[in-house]
Amino acid sequence: MEQDQLPDRVLTVPNMLSAVRLLLVPVFVYLLVFAHANAWAVAILVFSGASDWADGKIARTLNQSSRLGVLLDPAVDRLYMVTVPVALALSGTVPWWFVITLLVRDGLLAASLPLLRSRGLTALSVTYIGKAATFALMSGFPLVLLGTWDALWSRVIGACGWGFLIWGLYAYLWSFVLYVVQMVLVLRRMPKVTQAAEHG
């Protein structure tokens, strides 16, 4: 269903879950960076990941899709993809080079949006490798955080977490390469839209 055909509902279960995830962002940063309450920080990441999956499932199953949900859910996901690695770097859990690589990649994607709009597009289609990369990263972050305790089980979980993060970083960068290829094809094959066309 196209976005302009979606209802203007606000009070839906998916929107409430997205709102809760949004409110938990500063709580996560406080718990991890200032309170050093790693266990509670992990709990928030697990809840956020589960609710992110649930709100999409509920929206489709119970027909609770909405214009607000189409905008809010990916916006909260983007916020988590920026906030979580930065907070982990501030706490010393992951190195800054890892976080900077993720942020530069996202910054370059954001910088390409005017080029897309010049062709009448708002975004390119999401690739499977991009979705898999995001899943790997958001799975790896809580596992790496669980690996900060001084116990054998913690070190094993932390090693698994780094496996997810390394694979996720590679896939994240590869998805960027695929995005650039799509972008070049769009710029070559689609003419620029005029201002009159852009404004309807």
Secondary structure, DSSP 8 states (H G I E B T S, - for coil): --GGGS----S-HHHHHHHHHHHHHHHHHIIIIIS--HHHHHHHHHHHHHHHHHHHHHHHHTT---HHHHHHHHHHHHHHHHHHHHHHHHTTSS-HHHHHHHHHHHHHHHHTHHHHHTTT-S-----HHHHHHHHHHHHHHHHHHHTTSSSHHHHHHHHHHHHHHHHHHHHHHHHHHHHHHHHHHHHHHS----HHHHT-
